[in-house]
Amino acid sequence: MAGKIYGMIQALIERRTNGNAKLAPVEKIKLIMKGVDPEIYNSESADDPIIINRLQNIARSLKIEW
């Protein structure tokens, strides 16, 4: 299923910013610092299990439930 990473990134940013678009760039930078560049993924990107695992670990560390 292509696009799972993109969906996870969007959900993570949405939950961290509570829909405030002005905070989205800050969250994107935080993801880059944790090893995931949100700019290289889109809805047609292939799903990489390593990146999916990394996003799940980031969400757990931020206490975000999927």
mmCIF file of the N, C-alpha and C atoms, coordinates in Angstrom:
data_MODEL
# 
_entry.id   MODEL 
# 
loop_
_atom_site.group_PDB 
_atom_site.id 
_atom_site.type_symbol 
_atom_site.label_atom_id 
_atom_site.label_alt_id 
_atom_site.label_comp_id 
_atom_site.label_asym_id 
_atom_site.label_entity_id 
_atom_site.label_seq_id 
_atom_site.pdbx_PDB_ins_code 
_atom_site.Cartn_x 
_atom_site.Cartn_y 
_atom_site.Cartn_z 
_atom_site.occupancy 
_atom_site.B_iso_or_equiv 
_atom_site.pdbx_formal_charge 
_atom_site.auth_seq_id 
_atom_site.auth_comp_id 
_atom_site.auth_asym_id 
_atom_site.auth_atom_id 
_atom_site.pdbx_PDB_model_num 
ATOM 1   N N  . MET A 1 1  ? 0.850  -1.190 0.000  1.00 0.00 ? 1  MET A N  1 
ATOM 2   C CA . MET A 1 1  ? 0.000  0.000  0.000  1.00 0.00 ? 1  MET A CA 1 
ATOM 3   C C  . MET A 1 1  ? 0.885  1.238  0.000  1.00 0.00 ? 1  MET A C  1 
ATOM 4   N N  . ALA A 1 2  ? 0.905  1.954  -1.073 1.00 0.00 ? 2  ALA A N  1 
ATOM 5   C CA . ALA A 1 2  ? 1.718  3.168  -1.180 1.00 0.00 ? 2  ALA A CA 1 
ATOM 6   C C  . ALA A 1 2  ? 1.057  4.304  -0.418 1.00 0.00 ? 2  ALA A C  1 
ATOM 7   N N  . GLY A 1 3  ? 1.876  5.153  0.149  1.00 0.00 ? 3  GLY A N  1 
ATOM 8   C CA . GLY A 1 3  ? 1.373  6.340  0.816  1.00 0.00 ? 3  GLY A CA 1 
ATOM 9   C C  . GLY A 1 3  ? 1.154  6.218  2.307  1.00 0.00 ? 3  GLY A C  1 
ATOM 10  N N  . LYS A 1 4  ? 1.465  5.080  2.897  1.00 0.00 ? 4  LYS A N  1 
ATOM 11  C CA . LYS A 1 4  ? 1.256  4.925  4.340  1.00 0.00 ? 4  LYS A CA 1 
ATOM 12  C C  . LYS A 1 4  ? 2.159  5.871  5.127  1.00 0.00 ? 4  LYS A C  1 
ATOM 13  N N  . ILE A 1 5  ? 3.391  6.023  4.694  1.00 0.00 ? 5  ILE A N  1 
ATOM 14  C CA . ILE A 1 5  ? 4.329  6.920  5.376  1.00 0.00 ? 5  ILE A CA 1 
ATOM 15  C C  . ILE A 1 5  ? 3.810  8.350  5.307  1.00 0.00 ? 5  ILE A C  1 
ATOM 16  N N  . TYR A 1 6  ? 3.358  8.738  4.130  1.00 0.00 ? 6  TYR A N  1 
ATOM 17  C CA . TYR A 1 6  ? 2.821  10.091 3.954  1.00 0.00 ? 6  TYR A CA 1 
ATOM 18  C C  . TYR A 1 6  ? 1.646  10.331 4.904  1.00 0.00 ? 6  TYR A C  1 
ATOM 19  N N  . GLY A 1 7  ? 0.747  9.367  4.983  1.00 0.00 ? 7  GLY A N  1 
ATOM 20  C CA . GLY A 1 7  ? -0.404 9.490  5.872  1.00 0.00 ? 7  GLY A CA 1 
ATOM 21  C C  . GLY A 1 7  ? 0.000  9.567  7.332  1.00 0.00 ? 7  GLY A C  1 
ATOM 22  N N  . MET A 1 8  ? 0.990  8.782  7.710  1.00 0.00 ? 8  MET A N  1 
ATOM 23  C CA . MET A 1 8  ? 1.467  8.804  9.093  1.00 0.00 ? 8  MET A CA 1 
ATOM 24  C C  . MET A 1 8  ? 2.093  10.157 9.428  1.00 0.00 ? 8  MET A C  1 
ATOM 25  N N  . ILE A 1 9  ? 2.875  10.692 8.504  1.00 0.00 ? 9  ILE A N  1 
ATOM 26  C CA . ILE A 1 9  ? 3.512  11.994 8.721  1.00 0.00 ? 9  ILE A CA 1 
ATOM 27  C C  . ILE A 1 9  ? 2.450  13.076 8.868  1.00 0.00 ? 9  ILE A C  1 
ATOM 28  N N  . GLN A 1 10 ? 1.463  13.064 7.968  1.00 0.00 ? 10 GLN A N  1 
ATOM 29  C CA . GLN A 1 10 ? 0.404  14.072 8.028  1.00 0.00 ? 10 GLN A CA 1 
ATOM 30  C C  . GLN A 1 10 ? -0.383 13.967 9.338  1.00 0.00 ? 10 GLN A C  1 
ATOM 31  N N  . ALA A 1 11 ? -0.690 12.747 9.764  1.00 0.00 ? 11 ALA A N  1 
ATOM 32  C CA . ALA A 1 11 ? -1.425 12.557 11.015 1.00 0.00 ? 11 ALA A CA 1 
ATOM 33  C C  . ALA A 1 11 ? -0.600 13.022 12.212 1.00 0.00 ? 11 ALA A C  1 
ATOM 34  N N  . LEU A 1 12 ? 0.683  12.725 12.195 1.00 0.00 ? 12 LEU A N  1 
ATOM 35  C CA . LEU A 1 12 ? 1.564  13.141 13.281 1.00 0.00 ? 12 LEU A CA 1 
ATOM 36  C C  . LEU A 1 12 ? 1.630  14.659 13.374 1.00 0.00 ? 12 LEU A C  1 
ATOM 37  N N  . ILE A 1 13 ? 1.802  15.314 12.240 1.00 0.00 ? 13 ILE A N  1 
ATOM 38  C CA . ILE A 1 13 ? 1.866  16.780 12.224 1.00 0.00 ? 13 ILE A CA 1 
ATOM 39  C C  . ILE A 1 13 ? 0.531  17.367 12.667 1.00 0.00 ? 13 ILE A C  1 
ATOM 40  N N  . GLU A 1 14 ? -0.566 16.807 12.184 1.00 0.00 ? 14 GLU A N  1 
ATOM 41  C CA . GLU A 1 14 ? -1.900 17.299 12.541 1.00 0.00 ? 14 GLU A CA 1 
ATOM 42  C C  . GLU A 1 14 ? -2.137 17.200 14.048 1.00 0.00 ? 14 GLU A C  1 
ATOM 43  N N  . ARG A 1 15 ? -1.771 16.089 14.630 1.00 0.00 ? 15 ARG A N  1 
ATOM 44  C CA . ARG A 1 15 ? -1.992 15.903 16.070 1.00 0.00 ? 15 ARG A CA 1 
ATOM 45  C C  . ARG A 1 15 ? -1.083 16.784 16.907 1.00 0.00 ? 15 ARG A C  1 
ATOM 46  N N  . ARG A 1 16 ? 0.152  16.979 16.460 1.00 0.00 ? 16 ARG A N  1 
ATOM 47  C CA . ARG A 1 16 ? 1.091  17.811 17.226 1.00 0.00 ? 16 ARG A CA 1 
ATOM 48  C C  . ARG A 1 16 ? 0.747  19.290 17.145 1.00 0.00 ? 16 ARG A C  1 
ATOM 49  N N  . THR A 1 17 ? 0.148  19.724 16.025 1.00 0.00 ? 17 THR A N  1 
ATOM 50  C CA . THR A 1 17 ? -0.146 21.148 15.850 1.00 0.00 ? 17 THR A CA 1 
ATOM 51  C C  . THR A 1 17 ? -1.591 21.492 16.172 1.00 0.00 ? 17 THR A C  1 
ATOM 52  N N  . ASN A 1 18 ? -2.427 20.489 16.393 1.00 0.00 ? 18 ASN A N  1 
ATOM 53  C CA . ASN A 1 18 ? -3.855 20.701 16.624 1.00 0.00 ? 18 ASN A CA 1 
ATOM 54  C C  . ASN A 1 18 ? -4.494 21.521 15.506 1.00 0.00 ? 18 ASN A C  1 
ATOM 55  N N  . GLY A 1 19 ? -4.046 21.300 14.285 1.00 0.00 ? 19 GLY A N  1 
ATOM 56  C CA . GLY A 1 19 ? -4.616 21.970 13.124 1.00 0.00 ? 19 GLY A CA 1 
ATOM 57  C C  . GLY A 1 19 ? -4.092 23.360 12.860 1.00 0.00 ? 19 GLY A C  1 
ATOM 58  N N  . ASN A 1 20 ? -3.147 23.838 13.658 1.00 0.00 ? 20 ASN A N  1 
ATOM 59  C CA . ASN A 1 20 ? -2.587 25.173 13.466 1.00 0.00 ? 20 ASN A CA 1 
ATOM 60  C C  . ASN A 1 20 ? -1.499 25.105 12.401 1.00 0.00 ? 20 ASN A C  1 
ATOM 61  N N  . ALA A 1 21 ? -1.799 25.634 11.228 1.00 0.00 ? 21 ALA A N  1 
ATOM 62  C CA . ALA A 1 21 ? -0.881 25.549 10.092 1.00 0.00 ? 21 ALA A CA 1 
ATOM 63  C C  . ALA A 1 21 ? 0.430  26.302 10.335 1.00 0.00 ? 21 ALA A C  1 
ATOM 64  N N  . LYS A 1 22 ? 0.422  27.275 11.200 1.00 0.00 ? 22 LYS A N  1 
ATOM 65  C CA . LYS A 1 22 ? 1.644  28.044 11.471 1.00 0.00 ? 22 LYS A CA 1 
ATOM 66  C C  . LYS A 1 22 ? 2.689  27.216 12.221 1.00 0.00 ? 22 LYS A C  1 
ATOM 67  N N  . LEU A 1 23 ? 2.245  26.179 12.916 1.00 0.00 ? 23 LEU A N  1 
ATOM 68  C CA . LEU A 1 23 ? 3.168  25.331 13.667 1.00 0.00 ? 23 LEU A CA 1 
ATOM 69  C C  . LEU A 1 23 ? 3.697  24.153 12.860 1.00 0.00 ? 23 LEU A C  1 
ATOM 70  N N  . ALA A 1 24 ? 3.103  23.885 11.703 1.00 0.00 ? 24 ALA A N  1 
ATOM 71  C CA . ALA A 1 24 ? 3.499  22.735 10.887 1.00 0.00 ? 24 ALA A CA 1 
ATOM 72  C C  . ALA A 1 24 ? 4.973  22.765 10.497 1.00 0.00 ? 24 ALA A C  1 
ATOM 73  N N  . PRO A 1 25 ? 5.546  23.908 10.081 1.00 0.00 ? 25 PRO A N  1 
ATOM 74  C CA . PRO A 1 25 ? 6.977  23.894 9.737  1.00 0.00 ? 25 PRO A CA 1 
ATOM 75  C C  . PRO A 1 25 ? 7.879  23.506 10.909 1.00 0.00 ? 25 PRO A C  1 
ATOM 76  N N  . VAL A 1 26 ? 7.494  23.884 12.101 1.00 0.00 ? 26 VAL A N  1 
ATOM 77  C CA . VAL A 1 26 ? 8.278  23.527 13.291 1.00 0.00 ? 26 VAL A CA 1 
ATOM 78  C C  . VAL A 1 26 ? 8.262  22.014 13.487 1.00 0.00 ? 26 VAL A C  1 
ATOM 79  N N  . GLU A 1 27 ? 7.104  21.412 13.327 1.00 0.00 ? 27 GLU A N  1 
ATOM 80  C CA . GLU A 1 27 ? 6.992  19.960 13.481 1.00 0.00 ? 27 GLU A CA 1 
ATOM 81  C C  . GLU A 1 27 ? 7.738  19.226 12.373 1.00 0.00 ? 27 GLU A C  1 
ATOM 82  N N  . LYS A 1 28 ? 7.731  19.779 11.176 1.00 0.00 ? 28 LYS A N  1 
ATOM 83  C CA . LYS A 1 28 ? 8.484  19.170 10.075 1.00 0.00 ? 28 LYS A CA 1 
ATOM 84  C C  . LYS A 1 28 ? 9.973  19.184 10.374 1.00 0.00 ? 28 LYS A C  1 
ATOM 85  N N  . ILE A 1 29 ? 10.457 20.279 10.935 1.00 0.00 ? 29 ILE A N  1 
ATOM 86  C CA . ILE A 1 29 ? 11.872 20.363 11.308 1.00 0.00 ? 29 ILE A CA 1 
ATOM 87  C C  . ILE A 1 29 ? 12.201 19.342 12.393 1.00 0.00 ? 29 ILE A C  1 
ATOM 88  N N  . LYS A 1 30 ? 11.307 19.168 13.346 1.00 0.00 ? 30 LYS A N  1 
ATOM 89  C CA . LYS A 1 30 ? 11.522 18.177 14.402 1.00 0.00 ? 30 LYS A CA 1 
ATOM 90  C C  . LYS A 1 30 ? 11.615 16.772 13.815 1.00 0.00 ? 30 LYS A C  1 
ATOM 91  N N  . LEU A 1 31 ? 10.766 16.480 12.827 1.00 0.00 ? 31 LEU A N  1 
ATOM 92  C CA . LEU A 1 31 ? 10.822 15.171 12.178 1.00 0.00 ? 31 LEU A CA 1 
ATOM 93  C C  . LEU A 1 31 ? 12.141 14.989 11.425 1.00 0.00 ? 31 LEU A C  1 
ATOM 94  N N  . ILE A 1 32 ? 12.596 16.037 10.761 1.00 0.00 ? 32 ILE A N  1 
ATOM 95  C CA . ILE A 1 32 ? 13.880 15.967 10.051 1.00 0.00 ? 32 ILE A CA 1 
ATOM 96  C C  . ILE A 1 32 ? 14.999 15.674 11.043 1.00 0.00 ? 32 ILE A C  1 
ATOM 97  N N  . MET A 1 33 ? 14.966 16.316 12.187 1.00 0.00 ? 33 MET A N  1 
ATOM 98  C CA . MET A 1 33 ? 15.998 16.095 13.196 1.00 0.00 ? 33 MET A CA 1 
ATOM 99  C C  . MET A 1 33 ? 15.950 14.676 13.758 1.00 0.00 ? 33 MET A C  1 
ATOM 100 N N  . LYS A 1 34 ? 14.787 14.038 13.680 1.00 0.00 ? 34 LYS A N  1 
ATOM 101 C CA . LYS A 1 34 ? 14.650 12.660 14.161 1.00 0.00 ? 34 LYS A CA 1 
ATOM 102 C C  . LYS A 1 34 ? 14.877 11.636 13.060 1.00 0.00 ? 34 LYS A C  1 
ATOM 103 N N  . GLY A 1 35 ? 15.233 12.109 11.858 1.00 0.00 ? 35 GLY A N  1 
ATOM 104 C CA . GLY A 1 35 ? 15.617 11.186 10.792 1.00 0.00 ? 35 GLY A CA 1 
ATOM 105 C C  . GLY A 1 35 ? 14.582 10.918 9.723  1.00 0.00 ? 35 GLY A C  1 
ATOM 106 N N  . VAL A 1 36 ? 13.492 11.688 9.689  1.00 0.00 ? 36 VAL A N  1 
ATOM 107 C CA . VAL A 1 36 ? 12.456 11.497 8.677  1.00 0.00 ? 36 VAL A CA 1 
ATOM 108 C C  . VAL A 1 36 ? 12.196 12.846 8.010  1.00 0.00 ? 36 VAL A C  1 
ATOM 109 N N  . ASP A 1 37 ? 12.478 12.931 6.720  1.00 0.00 ? 37 ASP A N  1 
ATOM 110 C CA . ASP A 1 37 ? 12.244 14.178 5.982  1.00 0.00 ? 37 ASP A CA 1 
ATOM 111 C C  . ASP A 1 37 ? 10.857 14.123 5.343  1.00 0.00 ? 37 ASP A C  1 
ATOM 112 N N  . PRO A 1 38 ? 9.888  14.882 5.867  1.00 0.00 ? 38 PRO A N  1 
ATOM 113 C CA . PRO A 1 38 ? 8.527  14.822 5.345  1.00 0.00 ? 38 PRO A CA 1 
ATOM 114 C C  . PRO A 1 38 ? 8.400  15.321 3.906  1.00 0.00 ? 38 PRO A C  1 
ATOM 115 N N  . GLU A 1 39 ? 9.344  16.096 3.435  1.00 0.00 ? 39 GLU A N  1 
ATOM 116 C CA . GLU A 1 39 ? 9.255  16.664 2.093  1.00 0.00 ? 39 GLU A CA 1 
ATOM 117 C C  . GLU A 1 39 ? 9.511  15.646 0.991  1.00 0.00 ? 39 GLU A C  1 
ATOM 118 N N  . ILE A 1 40 ? 10.120 14.518 1.298  1.00 0.00 ? 40 ILE A N  1 
ATOM 119 C CA . ILE A 1 40 ? 10.430 13.559 0.236  1.00 0.00 ? 40 ILE A CA 1 
ATOM 120 C C  . ILE A 1 40 ? 9.348  12.490 0.073  1.00 0.00 ? 40 ILE A C  1 
ATOM 121 N N  . TYR A 1 41 ? 8.326  12.530 0.916  1.00 0.00 ? 41 TYR A N  1 
ATOM 122 C CA . TYR A 1 41 ? 7.259  11.536 0.842  1.00 0.00 ? 41 TYR A CA 1 
ATOM 123 C C  . TYR A 1 41 ? 5.981  12.182 0.342  1.00 0.00 ? 41 TYR A C  1 
ATOM 124 N N  . ASN A 1 42 ? 5.268  11.458 -0.520 1.00 0.00 ? 42 ASN A N  1 
ATOM 125 C CA . ASN A 1 42 ? 3.959  11.902 -0.992 1.00 0.00 ? 42 ASN A CA 1 
ATOM 126 C C  . ASN A 1 42 ? 3.013  10.711 -0.983 1.00 0.00 ? 42 ASN A C  1 
ATOM 127 N N  . SER A 1 43 ? 1.809  10.915 -1.469 1.00 0.00 ? 43 SER A N  1 
ATOM 128 C CA . SER A 1 43 ? 0.805  9.846  -1.405 1.00 0.00 ? 43 SER A CA 1 
ATOM 129 C C  . SER A 1 43 ? 1.128  8.661  -2.318 1.00 0.00 ? 43 SER A C  1 
ATOM 130 N N  . GLU A 1 44 ? 2.102  8.813  -3.196 1.00 0.00 ? 44 GLU A N  1 
ATOM 131 C CA . GLU A 1 44 ? 2.486  7.722  -4.095 1.00 0.00 ? 44 GLU A CA 1 
ATOM 132 C C  . GLU A 1 44 ? 3.833  7.095  -3.744 1.00 0.00 ? 44 GLU A C  1 
ATOM 133 N N  . SER A 1 45 ? 4.436  7.534  -2.646 1.00 0.00 ? 45 SER A N  1 
ATOM 134 C CA . SER A 1 45 ? 5.735  7.003  -2.233 1.00 0.00 ? 45 SER A CA 1 
ATOM 135 C C  . SER A 1 45 ? 5.604  5.563  -1.757 1.00 0.00 ? 45 SER A C  1 
ATOM 136 N N  . ALA A 1 46 ? 6.608  4.769  -2.086 1.00 0.00 ? 46 ALA A N  1 
ATOM 137 C CA . ALA A 1 46 ? 6.636  3.384  -1.619 1.00 0.00 ? 46 ALA A CA 1 
ATOM 138 C C  . ALA A 1 46 ? 6.829  3.353  -0.108 1.00 0.00 ? 46 ALA A C  1 
ATOM 139 N N  . ASP A 1 47 ? 6.226  2.371  0.520  1.00 0.00 ? 47 ASP A N  1 
ATOM 140 C CA . ASP A 1 47 ? 6.318  2.253  1.976  1.00 0.00 ? 47 ASP A CA 1 
ATOM 141 C C  . ASP A 1 47 ? 7.569  1.481  2.376  1.00 0.00 ? 47 ASP A C  1 
ATOM 142 N N  . ASP A 1 48 ? 8.369  2.102  3.207  1.00 0.00 ? 48 ASP A N  1 
ATOM 143 C CA . ASP A 1 48 ? 9.602  1.501  3.700  1.00 0.00 ? 48 ASP A CA 1 
ATOM 144 C C  . ASP A 1 48 ? 9.365  1.091  5.157  1.00 0.00 ? 48 ASP A C  1 
ATOM 145 N N  . PRO A 1 49 ? 9.491  -0.185 5.486  1.00 0.00 ? 49 PRO A N  1 
ATOM 146 C CA . PRO A 1 49 ? 9.227  -0.638 6.861  1.00 0.00 ? 49 PRO A CA 1 
ATOM 147 C C  . PRO A 1 49 ? 10.123 0.036  7.899  1.00 0.00 ? 49 PRO A C  1 
ATOM 148 N N  . ILE A 1 50 ? 11.311 0.408  7.514  1.00 0.00 ? 50 ILE A N  1 
ATOM 149 C CA . ILE A 1 50 ? 12.224 1.069  8.457  1.00 0.00 ? 50 ILE A CA 1 
ATOM 150 C C  . ILE A 1 50 ? 11.683 2.445  8.832  1.00 0.00 ? 50 ILE A C  1 
ATOM 151 N N  . ILE A 1 51 ? 11.211 3.200  7.850  1.00 0.00 ? 51 ILE A N  1 
ATOM 152 C CA . ILE A 1 51 ? 10.672 4.536  8.112  1.00 0.00 ? 51 ILE A CA 1 
ATOM 153 C C  . ILE A 1 51 ? 9.359  4.430  8.887  1.00 0.00 ? 51 ILE A C  1 
ATOM 154 N N  . ILE A 1 52 ? 8.537  3.452  8.555  1.00 0.00 ? 52 ILE A N  1 
ATOM 155 C CA . ILE A 1 52 ? 7.284  3.255  9.292  1.00 0.00 ? 52 ILE A CA 1 
ATOM 156 C C  . ILE A 1 52 ? 7.586  2.963  10.750 1.00 0.00 ? 52 ILE A C  1 
ATOM 157 N N  . ASN A 1 53 ? 8.559  2.111  11.009 1.00 0.00 ? 53 ASN A N  1 
ATOM 158 C CA . ASN A 1 53 ? 8.959  1.796  12.380 1.00 0.00 ? 53 ASN A CA 1 
ATOM 159 C C  . ASN A 1 53 ? 9.490  3.041  13.089 1.00 0.00 ? 53 ASN A C  1 
ATOM 160 N N  . ARG A 1 54 ? 10.283 3.831  12.384 1.00 0.00 ? 54 ARG A N  1 
ATOM 161 C CA . ARG A 1 54 ? 10.831 5.055  12.966 1.00 0.00 ? 54 ARG A CA 1 
ATOM 162 C C  . ARG A 1 54 ? 9.701  6.027  13.339 1.00 0.00 ? 54 ARG A C  1 
ATOM 163 N N  . LEU A 1 55 ? 8.703  6.166  12.466 1.00 0.00 ? 55 LEU A N  1 
ATOM 164 C CA . LEU A 1 55 ? 7.568  7.046  12.758 1.00 0.00 ? 55 LEU A CA 1 
ATOM 165 C C  . LEU A 1 55 ? 6.759  6.536  13.950 1.00 0.00 ? 55 LEU A C  1 
ATOM 166 N N  . GLN A 1 56 ? 6.595  5.227  14.059 1.00 0.00 ? 56 GLN A N  1 
ATOM 167 C CA . GLN A 1 56 ? 5.885  4.656  15.197 1.00 0.00 ? 56 GLN A CA 1 
ATOM 168 C C  . GLN A 1 56 ? 6.643  4.936  16.494 1.00 0.00 ? 56 GLN A C  1 
ATOM 169 N N  . ASN A 1 57 ? 7.965  4.827  16.449 1.00 0.00 ? 57 ASN A N  1 
ATOM 170 C CA . ASN A 1 57 ? 8.769  5.126  17.636 1.00 0.00 ? 57 ASN A CA 1 
ATOM 171 C C  . ASN A 1 57 ? 8.689  6.608  18.003 1.00 0.00 ? 57 ASN A C  1 
ATOM 172 N N  . ILE A 1 58 ? 8.688  7.477  17.010 1.00 0.00 ? 58 ILE A N  1 
ATOM 173 C CA . ILE A 1 58 ? 8.550  8.910  17.267 1.00 0.00 ? 58 ILE A CA 1 
ATOM 174 C C  . ILE A 1 58 ? 7.204  9.181  17.924 1.00 0.00 ? 58 ILE A C  1 
ATOM 175 N N  . ALA A 1 59 ? 6.141  8.590  17.389 1.00 0.00 ? 59 ALA A N  1 
ATOM 176 C CA . ALA A 1 59 ? 4.807  8.779  17.952 1.00 0.00 ? 59 ALA A CA 1 
ATOM 177 C C  . ALA A 1 59 ? 4.751  8.271  19.398 1.00 0.00 ? 59 ALA A C  1 
ATOM 178 N N  . ARG A 1 60 ? 5.353  7.119  19.656 1.00 0.00 ? 60 ARG A N  1 
ATOM 179 C CA . ARG A 1 60 ? 5.375  6.598  21.026 1.00 0.00 ? 60 ARG A CA 1 
ATOM 180 C C  . ARG A 1 60 ? 6.119  7.541  21.958 1.00 0.00 ? 60 ARG A C  1 
ATOM 181 N N  . SER A 1 61 ? 7.238  8.086  21.506 1.00 0.00 ? 61 SER A N  1 
ATOM 182 C CA . SER A 1 61 ? 8.013  8.994  22.357 1.00 0.00 ? 61 SER A CA 1 
ATOM 183 C C  . SER A 1 61 ? 7.251  10.291 22.639 1.00 0.00 ? 61 SER A C  1 
ATOM 184 N N  . LEU A 1 62 ? 6.368  10.675 21.729 1.00 0.00 ? 62 LEU A N  1 
ATOM 185 C CA . LEU A 1 62 ? 5.553  11.877 21.908 1.00 0.00 ? 62 LEU A CA 1 
ATOM 186 C C  . LEU A 1 62 ? 4.208  11.576 22.553 1.00 0.00 ? 62 LEU A C  1 
ATOM 187 N N  . LYS A 1 63 ? 4.009  10.295 22.917 1.00 0.00 ? 63 LYS A N  1 
ATOM 188 C CA . LYS A 1 63 ? 2.772  9.826  23.550 1.00 0.00 ? 63 LYS A CA 1 
ATOM 189 C C  . LYS A 1 63 ? 1.560  10.072 22.675 1.00 0.00 ? 63 LYS A C  1 
ATOM 190 N N  . ILE A 1 64 ? 1.702  9.750  21.376 1.00 0.00 ? 64 ILE A N  1 
ATOM 191 C CA . ILE A 1 64 ? 0.609  9.868  20.422 1.00 0.00 ? 64 ILE A CA 1 
ATOM 192 C C  . ILE A 1 64 ? 0.104  8.480  20.105 1.00 0.00 ? 64 ILE A C  1 
ATOM 193 N N  . GLU A 1 65 ? -1.195 8.295  20.209 1.00 0.00 ? 65 GLU A N  1 
ATOM 194 C CA . GLU A 1 65 ? -1.824 7.018  19.883 1.00 0.00 ? 65 GLU A CA 1 
ATOM 195 C C  . GLU A 1 65 ? -2.270 7.047  18.435 1.00 0.00 ? 65 GLU A C  1 
ATOM 196 N N  . TRP A 1 66 ? -2.047 5.964  17.687 1.00 0.00 ? 66 TRP A N  1 
ATOM 197 C CA . TRP A 1 66 ? -2.498 5.887  16.294 1.00 0.00 ? 66 TRP A CA 1 
ATOM 198 C C  . TRP A 1 66 ? -3.907 5.458  16.252 1.00 0.00 ? 66 TRP A C  1 
# 
